[in-house]
Amino acid sequence: MVKLTDEMKEEFAKMKVFPFATASKDGVPNVVPIGMCTIQEDAETIQIVDNFFLKTIENLRENPKGAIYIWGPEIKGCFQIKGNIEVIDHGEEYDAMRKMVKAKNERFAAKHLVKMKITDVYECKSGPDAGKKLL
């Protein structure tokens, strides 16, 4: 797996809403905004909370891959993180996620814990390095 650099982790932490892209087994794309998304201490795992996924969770069950885009006015650069997904709906990690989410706001469903193991990171700002693999 791939570990994010310290600079990438700093930029990630500035994001408030993350575009999260998935695709069905037939390649039909889907992008949703997510707010509950954190990098784990290993710097190679991202945890995403499924509060309202419909097509997204269907896609992840058919095709367990996803991408997150890091960009905004407060971000120095722009990069895309891709990875392999595991959907978790029970167990210790799931229970810890649900407890954290419900403490923030009881109305959130906290249906699944989505773990993305980072496989690739790409440059996505314009210019000669657009699309270049960074990690």
ABEGO torsion letter per residue (X at the ends): XBBBBAAAAAAAAABABBBBBBBBAAGBBBBBBBABBBBBAAGABBBBBBAABBAAAAAAAABBBBBBBBBEAABABBBBBBBBBBBBABEAAAAAAAAAAAAABAABAGABBBBBBBABBBBABBEAABGBBAX
